[in-house]
């Protein structure tokens, strides 16, 4: 596709970075709109997403580099070139959740309630970010002969060139858009704080684990070369989210 959207001499506007930035702006805008009825100021939402962005990028890049260290061990400076693609969502998720929870505790905000507010925006931002993956060629799929298979031809693409592949980036984009609308519906039917966020984590992890079977890039082995590291983390996180959902649901029911 087009890893570099614009070239002006020594300046390159990378498509991947552009869509990451657009996703962040969308997440902030949707979450600010969502927070209006919860007495959380727009500035507070912006600050929360700065924490998510910085911690998430660090964690997502770190896990990607760990999984693909052979590609970086002789070129350590390439580790910092995140505009070329190379982020693992669950690495970013784990660090962002930890950092954001600590920040919200410091600001004395309800962690579950705030997580519910920002979850739909994060899902939609993730969908936008996957468009950047598509243009960069990262997170590419296995070879296939389906009518909607895609072929990368740009020499700087991260995907294999000249072969038809599953458009896994598009699968991920549509799954996150669907998740966004599911979360909006859940918000209207919310029974307790944490319900939307934990539903987001559980459903995203399940969607991601299914899409992983169509991925063609190396993502680390987790279980006998059948389940990738992302699938292993995703299924574990999904199970934990389900357990917490049941626990919070029972606690909420018990207080009525």
C-alpha positions in Angstrom: 0.0 0.0 0.0 1.4 3.4 0.9 3.7 3.4 4.1 4.7 6.9 3.3 1.8 9.2 2.6 3.9 12.4 1.8 7.5 12.9 0.9 9.0 16.4 1.1 12.7 16.1 0.7 14.0 14.8 4.0 10.6 14.9 5.6 8.4 11.9 5.4 4.8 11.8 6.6 4.3 8.1 7.6 0.7 6.8 7.1 1.0 4.6 10.2 1.8 7.5 12.4 -0.8 9.7 10.9 -3.6 7.2 11.7 -2.3 6.6 15.2 -2.6 10.4 15.8 -6.1 10.5 14.2 -7.1 7.6 16.4 -5.9 9.4 19.5 -7.9 12.6 18.6 -11.0 10.5 17.9 -10.6 8.7 21.2 -10.3 12.0 23.1 -13.3 13.5 21.3 -15.6 10.6 21.8 -14.6 10.2 25.5 -15.1 13.9 26.2 -18.6 13.7 24.7 -19.2 10.6 26.7 -18.0 12.2 29.9 -20.4 15.2 29.8 -23.0 13.6 32.0 -20.4 12.2 34.5 -18.9 15.5 35.7 -15.5 14.8 34.3 -13.9 17.8 32.6 -12.6 17.6 29.0 -9.1 18.5 30.2 -9.2 15.5 32.6 -10.1 13.2 29.7 -7.2 14.7 27.6 -4.8 14.1 30.5 -5.9 10.5 30.9 -5.3 9.9 27.2 -1.8 11.4 27.4 -1.1 8.8 30.1 -2.6 6.0 27.9 -0.7 7.1 24.8 2.7 7.3 26.4 2.5 4.2 28.5 0.6 2.3 25.8 3.2 3.1 23.1 6.1 2.1 25.4 4.5 -1.2 26.3 3.3 -2.1 22.8 6.7 -1.4 21.3 8.5 -3.2 24.0 6.5 -6.4 23.6 6.9 -6.2 19.8 10.7 -5.8 20.1 10.9 -8.7 22.6 9.0 -11.0 20.2 11.0 -9.9 17.1 14.4 -9.2 18.8 16.3 -11.0 16.0 15.3 -8.2 13.7 16.7 -5.5 16.0 19.7 -7.0 17.7 22.0 -5.7 15.0 20.2 -2.4 14.5 19.2 -1.2 18.0 18.3 2.3 16.8 15.5 0.8 14.8 13.8 0.0 18.0 12.8 3.7 18.3 11.4 3.9 14.7 7.7 3.2 15.7 6.5 5.2 12.7 7.5 2.2 10.6 5.0 0.0 12.4 5.5 -2.6 15.0 3.3 -2.5 18.0 1.6 -5.3 20.0 -1.8 -4.2 21.4 -1.6 -6.4 24.5 1.8 -5.0 25.5 0.3 -1.5 25.3 -2.9 -2.6 27.0 -1.2 -4.1 30.1 1.1 -1.1 30.6 -1.6 1.5 29.8 -4.1 -0.1 32.2 -1.5 -0.2 35.0 -0.4 3.4 34.4 -3.9 4.8 34.0 -5.2 3.0 37.1 -2.4 4.6 39.2 -3.1 8.0 37.6 -6.9 7.8 38.3 -6.2 6.7 41.9 -3.8 9.6 42.3 -6.6 12.0 41.0 -9.2 10.2 43.2 -11.4 9.3 40.3 -13.5 6.1 40.2 -11.4 3.7 38.1 -14.2 1.4 36.9 -16.5 4.3 36.1 -13.8 6.2 34.2 -12.8 3.1 32.3 -16.4 2.6 31.2 -16.5 6.2 29.8 -13.3 5.9 27.7 -13.8 2.3 26.4 -15.9 3.1 23.3 -13.5 5.8 22.3 -10.6 3.5 22.6 -12.3 0.8 20.5 -13.0 3.4 17.7 -9.5 4.7 17.9 -8.1 1.2 17.6 -10.2 0.7 14.4 -8.7 3.9 12.9 -5.2 2.8 13.9 -5.7 -0.5 12.1 -6.0 1.5 8.9 -2.5 2.7 9.5 -1.4 -0.9 9.9 -3.0 -1.7 6.5 -1.1 1.1 4.8 2.2 0.1 6.5 1.8 -3.6 5.8 2.3 -4.6 9.4 0.1 -7.2 11.1 -0.3 -8.9 7.7 -2.2 -12.1 7.0 -1.5 -15.5 5.7 -1.5 -16.3 2.0 -4.9 -17.1 0.6 -6.9 -17.1 -2.7 -10.1 -15.5 -1.5 -11.8 -12.9 -3.7 -11.0 -10.1 -1.2 -7.4 -11.0 -0.7 -4.9 -8.2 -0.9 -1.4 -7.9 -2.4 1.3 -5.5 -1.2 3.7 -4.1 -3.8 5.3 -1.1 -2.2 9.0 -1.8 -1.6 8.9 -0.3 1.9 5.8 -2.3 3.0 6.4 -4.6 6.0 4.3 -7.3 4.4 5.5 -9.9 1.9 5.4 -8.5 -1.6 3.6 -9.8 -4.6 1.5 -12.5 -2.9 -2.2 -12.5 -2.0 -2.9 -12.3 1.8 -5.8 -12.3 4.2 -6.6 -8.6 4.9 -6.2 -9.1 8.7 -5.8 -5.4 9.3 -9.3 -4.9 7.8 -10.7 -7.7 9.8 -9.4 -6.0 12.9 -10.8 -2.6 11.8 -14.3 -4.0 11.3 -14.2 -5.9 14.6 -13.3 -2.8 16.5 -16.0 -0.7 14.8 -18.5 -3.4 15.7 -17.2 -3.4 19.2 -17.6 0.4 19.4 -21.3 0.1 18.7 -21.7 -2.8 21.1 -20.2 -0.8 23.9 -22.5 2.2 23.2 -25.5 -0.2 23.5 -24.0 -1.7 26.7 -23.6 1.8 28.2 -27.4 2.4 27.9 -28.0 -0.9 29.7 -25.2 -0.7 32.2 -25.9 -2.4 35.6 -22.7 -1.6 37.4 -19.4 0.3 37.0 -16.9 -1.7 35.1 -19.4 -3.5 33.0 -18.6 -1.7 29.7 -14.8 -1.8 30.2 -14.7 -5.5 31.1 -17.0 -6.3 28.2 -14.7 -4.4 25.9 -11.7 -6.3 27.1 -13.4 -9.7 27.0 -14.9 -9.2 23.5 -11.8 -7.6 22.0 -9.7 -10.4 23.3 -12.0 -13.0 21.8 -12.2 -11.2 18.4 -8.4 -10.8 18.4 -7.8 -14.4 19.2 -9.9 -15.5 16.2 -8.2 -13.1 13.8 -4.8 -14.3 15.0 -5.4 -17.6 13.2 -5.4 -15.7 9.9 -2.2 -13.7 10.7 1.0 -14.5 8.8 3.6 -12.4 10.7 5.6 -14.0 13.5 4.1 -13.1 16.9 5.9 -15.5 19.2 4.8 -19.0 20.2 2.8 -19.5 23.3 1.5 -23.1 23.1 3.2 -25.7 20.8 3.4 -23.3 17.9 -0.4 -23.4 17.7 -1.4 -20.4 19.8 0.6 -17.2 19.4 1.7 -15.1 22.4 -1.1 -12.5 21.6 -3.7 -15.3 21.6 -2.4 -16.7 24.8 -2.4 -13.3 26.5 -5.8 -12.5 24.9 -7.5 -15.7 26.1 -6.1 -15.2 29.6 -7.2 -11.6 29.8 -10.6 -12.5 28.4 -11.0 -15.1 31.1 -10.0 -12.7 33.8 -12.4 -10.1 32.5 -15.2 -12.6 32.5 -14.5 -13.6 36.2 -14.4 -9.9 37.2 -17.7 -9.3 35.3 -19.4 -12.1 37.3 -17.9 -10.9 40.5 -18.9 -7.2 40.0 -22.3 -8.3 38.9 -22.9 -10.3 42.0 -21.6 -7.5 44.2 -24.0 -5.1 42.5 -26.9 -7.4 42.9 -26.1 -7.9 46.5 -26.2 -4.2 47.2 -29.7 -3.7 45.8 
